[in-house]
Amino acid sequence: MMTRRQAIAWISAAALAPRVSARDASPVMERALMGTRFAIECDHPDQELVKTACTAAFAAADQINEVASDYIADSELLSLQKHPAGTPVKVSAELFPLLKQALEFAQKTDGLFDPTLGPLTKLWRESRRRLTLPSPEILEAARSVSGWKYLTLDEDKSTATFAKSGMRLDLGGIAKGQAADAMLAVLQKYGISRISITCGGDVRLGDPPEQRKGWRVGVRTFDKTSDSRTLILSNDAVSTSGDLQQAIEIDGVRYAHIIDPMTGLGITKKAAATVIAPCAAMSDALATACCIATPERARELVRTVGATELFLP
């Protein structure tokens, strides 16, 4: 049981791992997953049960990574691109709901979040490595095979069909949020409800710690000297996306890692967005979309898609 708790998850605009610190609290269990830090803290008296439940929760996140990573060469996600355009491909029960959810948010954001930007993601990673922009011809070729409307999912048959050859999926803007939601569901099956889950720049919260109104979540923008605000939240998700640490400069122009579907390149404006939503998949996808959108469009998205709140710098 926790007393005198100070559970603070600091979320940086660079999508750094939020930090949960507490005094006289249960231990934080951590794993390296999806290229970042995953952490779970549970307010529960049975620590043996907590360890068992957390192990199962991390396994659920790892399973999502195994099927949905675009860094793992033989992942199921990347295997879809090996089939000819127009061919319905059977998708596993693990991957299909992830694709379905991602496509739904692509539709709701009019493609500001888009899981089919894989060709552009791959091209941009190469540009970042070489510090040179792709040629207009190569960039246009990647753009021409990117677009959520070119992906069709058949829920009855659990199939995915690409409309164009050369398509490639990238769930990087939603997978951590999906993992956080899956981890919460696993922990709840074990009868643990007072939970804080951190997956990189995404936080998923269950019930508040005992004798507390909620978990204390600190939201920062851009840098350590910026103003921050502390939120008291429970049964919510919080995601932050931005350009602080993963930006690069090419020919005097600063580009972020967040790709603008309109240009096919990293966004060039200084951007950060923190979204509070009912689930982490939603907050994760919307945080990315809101960095690309104008402030007015970002606020409209949050309202229409169903998120709770949006913080912009």
N, C-alpha and C positions, 0 to 999 in steps of 0.2 A: 504494500500500500504506500502511496506517495503522500508526503506532507511537505508544506512550504515549497511547493513546486514552482519552478520558473522554466517552463518548457518553451523555448523561443526558437522558432525556425526562421533563420534569416535567409531570404531569397534574394539573390543578386540579379541584376539585369542581364548579366552574362550567362544566366542559367547555371550558376555554380551550385554545388550541393548545398541546400539549406542546412543549417546546423541546429540541432535540437539539443539544448543543454538544460540540465535539471539538477537540482540539489535534493538529496535524500530521495532519489528516484530509482526506478527499476533500470537495469542496464539497457543500453542501446545496442542492438544487434546490427552489424553492418556487413555488406558484401559489395564487391566491385562487380557491376553489371552494366551492360550497354555503354561502356566507356565512361562511366561515372560512378558516384557513390550512392548506394541504396542503403537506407537505414530504417529500422523499425523500433519504436518504443511503445511498450504496452503497460498500462497501469492495471496490473492484475496480481493477486497474492501468490498464485501458483507459478513459480518461475520455471519449473520443469515443464509444465504445460506450455508456457510462453515459448520456451526453446523449441519444443516440438512443433508448435504452430508456426513459429517464425521460419523454421527450416522448410516447412511445407510451402509457406508464402514465397520464400526466395526461389523455391523450385518452380512455382507457377510463373514467376517473372522470368526465370531462365528459359522455361519452355517457350514463352512468347518470343524471347530473343532468338532462340534456335530456329523457329519457323519464320520469323518476320524480320530478321536482320538483313540489311543490304550490304553488310560487311563480311558476312559468312558466305563464302563462294557457293556452297552447296545447300544454302537455306531454301526452304520451299518457296519463299517469296521470290528469290532470284530465279528459281527453276521455271517460273511461269513464263519468263521471257524467251525460253528455249523453244516454245511451241509456235507454229505459224499463226500469223494474224488471221482472225476469223474462226479459230478453232476453240471451242469451249473446253476448258481444262478443269478437271476435277480438283477441288480444293479441300484440304483436310478440315475436320471439325474444329481444329485449333486455330487455323488461319482464317477461315471464311468469316467468322463474326468480326474479326479485326478489320478485314477489308471492307466489310459491309458498313461498319461504324465509320471508318475513315471516309468512305465514299459519301456517306450521308452528310458529314461535316463539309466535304468539298462542295456538295450541292447547296448547303445552307449558307456557305460563305462565298458563293459564286466563284469558287476556284482560288480564293486568296489563300486558303489552305488546300493543298492538292497532293494526294498520295501518288500521282502519276508523274511527278517531276524527276523521276529517277535519272533519265538521260541528262538533264540539266545539272542535277546534283553531282553525278559522276564527272561531268565536264568541268564543273566549278571546283571540285576537289583538285583536279589536275591543274587548273589555273592558279589555285592557291599555292600548290606545290612549286609550280614554275614561276610564279609571280608575273605571269603574262596573260592577257585576255585571249580567248579563242578568236579565231578569224570569224568575220561575219558569216561566212558560208557554213562553217562548222557549228556555230551558235544557232543559226537558223535551222539547220538539220535537226539539232536536238530539240528545239522549240516545236518543230513540226510534228514530232511524235510524242509530245507531252500535252496532257489535257485530260481532265477527269471524265469528260464526255466520251472519250475513246475507250473507257473501261466499262464493261457490262457484267453485272453479277446476276446469276440465276439462283435465287434462294431455294427454290424447289429442288433443283438438281445439284446445288452446291458447286457451281462452276463459275469460272472467270473467263472472259473473252476479251482479247485485245483487238481493237479495230485496225491498228496499224502495226507494221513490222518495226522492230527497234524500240518498242515501248519497254519501260522498266519502272518498277514500283519502288517507292521510298516512303516508309512509315516513320521516318525520323521525327516528324513533327507531332506525332501522337502516340507512339509506341510506349514511351515512358509513362504517360498518363494511363494508357490501357493497362500497363503492368501494375501501376499503383492501385487501380480499381480492382484488378484480379487479386492482388495481395490482401486488400481489405476484405474481400469476400471470403478468402481462405481463412483468415484469422477469425472472422465472425462465425464460421462453421465450427470452429473449436470453442465457441462460447466466449470469445474475447471481444469486447466492444470498445473499450477505452484505448484508442490506438492513434498513433501518429506515424505516418509513413512518408519518407522522403526519397524521391527518385530523381536525382539531379535537380533541375529547376522546378520540380513538381512536388507538391505536398498533398497527401490525402489524409483526411482526419475523420476518425470515428467519433464516438461519444467523448465528452470531455473527461479529464482526470477527475477522480473522486474529490468532491468538495470544491470543485472549480467550475466556473461558468463555461470555460472553453480553453482551448490551447491558445497560447500567445504567439501570434505570427507577425514577424516584423517584415515590412515591405520597404525595400530600398530601390532607388533608381540610379543608374549610370555609375556612380562611384561612391567610395566610402564616406566622402564628405557631404554627400547629398542628404537632404532631410529624409527621415524615415518615419513611418507610422506603425503603430502596433495595433493589430486586430485581435479580437477574441473570437475564435471560431470553433465550431464543432460540426461534424457531419457535412463537411464541405471539402472542396478541393481548391488549391491555389497554385497557379502556374505563372512563371515569369519568363519572358523571352526578350532578348535584346542583343545589342551589338558591341558590348563592352570589350570582351576579351578575344573573340574569335574573328575580329575584323582584320583586314589586311589592306595595304596600300599598293596600288598598281598605277603607274604613270601619274602619280600625284592625286589619285582619287581613292577615297576610303570606301571599301566594300565590306559589308557584313556577310556572315555565313547564311543569312536568311535570304532565300532566292525569291525575287520578284517574278511571278509567272509572266508578266507582260514583257520584261526585258530579257529574262533568262539568266540574269546576273544577280549577284548579291546586291541587296538594297544599299543605297548610298547615303540615305538620310540617317541622322542619329535617331535611334528608335529604341523604345522599351515599352513593354506592356505587361501588366499583372492582371490576371483575370481570376475572379472567384466564381465557382460554378458548382452545380450539384455533384458532378463527377470529374475525375481528373482527365479523362479522355477529352471532354468538352473544354475544360480550362486550358489544356495543353494545345489543342488545335486552334482555339480562339486566340491564345496569346501570340502564336505565330501570325495568324491572319491580321491581328490588330497592329502588329508592327509594320505590316505592308500597307494597310489601309490608311486613309486620312483619319484624323481624330474624329471627325463627324461620322464617317463610315464605321469606324471602330465602335463607337458608342451605339450606333444603330445595330450592328451585328450582335453585340452583347445583349441588347434588349430583345431582338427578334429570335435569336437562337435559344435563349433561355438561361444565360448565365446570370449571376447575382450582381456582380459589380466589376468595374473596370478602373484601374489606376494607370494613368499616363503621366509621363514626366512634365 
